[in-house]
Amino acid sequence: EFRRVLFRSIPWFQSITKMPIIIKGVQRVEDVLTAVRYGVNGVILSNHGGRQLEYAEAPIEVLAEVMPILRERGLDQKIEVYMDGGVRRGTDVLKALCLGARGVGIGRPFLYAMAGYGQKGVEKAMRIFKDELERNMRLIGCNSIDELHPGLVKLLPRDQAKM
């Protein structure tokens, strides 16, 4: 019911603003495809950090399922796909970008850094993420984000990934 109400509300939002409309909390391929049909600018694949949906599929798994379908249907340029949740290292960001995420939300690591060390802690956490991302891009032979692609990530079958 909520999903139906949400998508029926999209035309109203589009009528009152010129700003991009991005839906957060998307967890299903079908909802991404519906968002494309409604002309939504983007979706954020998220299980809200596991706080609300602790048994929901990890957003990176949803991303790995969504992007090939969007590419196959020629829709990958019609909607921006972001993800958040479970991002703890620069390599998590790298995997998401390789799979096709336009951007990655990082919350908890920076929240902990802020709580423990204030602004200096956040700045250090940002440096750690940046350094790890750059180092690992070099290790896989990529000089820019444009060079990242799904072939750089080995996906395990779902039954093996949970072991």
C-alpha positions, 0 to 999 in steps of 0.5 A: 500500500505504501509503495502505491501511495508513494508512486501515485504522489510522484506526479504531484511532487513533479508539479510543484518543484523543478528540483530532482526527485530522488526516492530513498529506501528502495529495496526492489528491482521492481520499485526502481523500474517503477521509479523510471516509469514515473520519471523519478531522477534517482533512487537510493538503495537503502535498508536505512543502515539495518536499523529499520529493516535489519533482515532486509537485503544489503543495498550492495546486493540490490545494486548488483541485481538492479544495474544489469537489468537497467543496462539490459533494458537501456534504462541505466542513463534514465535514472541515477542509482545511489546506495547507502548502508553497510559502507565501512571502508573505501573498498566498499565505495569502490565495489559500489561504484564498479557495480554502477552506483552513481554515488555512495552514502557513508554515515556511520563511520563519520558519525563515530569519528565525530562522536569520538574525535570531533571535526578532526576525527571526521577529517581523518576518516575522510582521508582514510576513505579517500586514500583507501579508494585511491590506493585500491583503484591503482591496484586494479589498474584504474586511474579514474572513476570512469574506468570502473566497471562491473567486471572488476568485481567478482560476485558470489552466488547468493547461497555462497555469499551468506556463508 
